[in-house]
Amino acid sequence: MASNVPTIKVYWLNESRADRILFLLEELELPYTIEKFERQPDKLAPTELKQIHPLGKSPVIKDGDRV
C-alpha cells in the first residue's frame, strides 16, 4: 500500500542544480519535503549544509535513512 507521507527530503541550496531534482520529483508525482539553505555572502554553502554534505554540495537527497 502506497503512502502519501513524504519519505524523500531534498536539501536545497540557492544558485545550485537542486531545482532539477524538484522538477523530477514533481513529474514523477512523488511526495517530498524541502529543507532550504541560502548561500553566504561569499557564495559558499552555510555550515548547516556542510553538516549534511562535507563539501556543502547541493542537491542532497535523503530517502528514509539513505542519503
C-alpha positions, 0 to 999 in steps of 0.5 A: 500500500502506497503512502502519501507521507513524504519519505524523500527530503531534498536539501536545497541550496540557492544558485545550485542544480537542486531545482532539477531534482524538484522538477523530477520529483514533481513529474514523477508525482512523488511526495517530498519535503524541502529543507532550504539553505541560502548561500553566504555572502561569499557564495559558499554553502552555510555550515548547516549544509556542510553538516549534511554534505562535507563539501556543502554540495547541493542537491542532497537527497535523503530517502528514509535513512539513505542519503 
